[in-house]
Amino acid sequence: MEVLVFSNPKDVSKERFFQKISKVPALSPKFVLEHGRFRSLVVQKASDWRAIVFFVFDQDDLAMAISLKEYLVDTRLIMVLHKIDAMTVKQGLSISPCFLTYAESDFSDIISVLEKISIL
């Protein structure tokens, strides 16, 4: 299953996620590190992706996700937050992700969700 993954280049947690997801042969991630490239892929063909994993490293990342809300509405969006405060969680939930987690996790929760999505 192809999975689109957005991560800010400054976000070091993407390395841990890559190590975790690469152990699952059924999952084929495409990592995108640039806002413009991610925006283009989502606007042109968001529905082509079975799942999208979006790492929110800073407010610019969150603002971009919110600006793409209309394109993400019919996707299985998994959001990974770095900042754990009420406002960031509220803004993240406004995009209606199917799953929301935090960057401090070991990402096994995301892998489980992706495996379930792959069999739907």
Number of C-alpha atoms within 10 A of each C-alpha: 16 15 19 22 21 24 23 19 11 10 15 12 19 18 11 13 18 14 11 15 19 12 10 11 8 13 16 13 18 13 15 18 15 13 15 10 11 21 18 11 15 18 13 11 10 21 17 13 16 17 23 24 23 23 24 25 20 15 11 12 18 20 13 15 24 17 13 15 14 11 17 20 14 12 18 22 22 21 27 24 21 17 16 11 9 9 10 17 16 10 14 20 15 12 19 18 21 13 15 18 17 16 21 11 13 13 19 12 13 21 17 11 15 22 15 10 13 15 7 6
